[in-house]
């Protein structure tokens, strides 16, 4: 068995940590932009945030293997190109757009717990669309997740959590959940084509960045990208763009080379805890006993499928 460097677990830990901080940092940016308008305009919009972040991810992955990507673009089959286009629309446009608007109207904790529905939604879509079997102990995951959400809805509204009053924020959240779940299924189809990440992730992110740039130009005008202040450059480009968006992708790929699929998925699922705790500590969002109970049930629901039952000795 190959010797594992003692520093390698830090890569997996870093992936869970960095991916868990994205919502908290983005929520902080939204609030900071609203309280520090430039020329009467909020300099933080979904257009410039995702234009910068997706451009960085796309350029980094595309530059890593340009010849392979160019060869694949010239030889890709029609079925594979349709799958990549659908993946790009869902994962690099609709899901982040809905995510941003949902986060703009809901608390980080509420949105994070709501997004736990991605697991059961992906499972049911894979069952009915891809004809795949449901994961092991799926019913238990379903009960734990819905139990956690139900507790948050019934008992957490007075504490600022899981209020059903903001229906627009909830609607955007559910759109993002559905788009992400559909993308999860499409990516399983894409995996069968054995395409490079430079094409499936790099080109898709660049396409999404281009769409957000066009929307920014049409909706806000060319001056919108000239609102870059020192704090904006640092927080959006350096922290969110490089450290969080690109950092998450780099650490995910590194973790995928060093650890099993289940270990990487467990770290990604565990990022829920990082998101909720960071929102409470950094943004001051209420973290009550009801929040802790709801989080505990949901976290158990999304992670218990990775726990292998111990075989009885005999």
Secondary structure, DSSP 8 states (H G I E B T S, - for coil): -----TTHHHHHHHHHHHHHHHHHHHHHHHHHHHHS-BTTB-S--HHHHHHHHHHHHHHHHHHHSHHHHHHHHHH--HHHHHHHHHHHHIIIIIHHHHHHHHHHHS-HHHHHHHTTHHHHHHHHHHHHTS-----TTHHHHHHHHHHHHHHHHHHSGGGTSS-SS-HHHHHHHHHHHHHHHHHHHHHHHHHTTT--HIIIIIIHHHHHHHHHHHHHHHHH-GGGGG---HHHIIIIIIIIIIIIIIHHHHHHHHHHHHS-HHHHHHHHHHHHHHHHHHHHHHS-----HHHHHHHHHHHHHHHGGGS-------
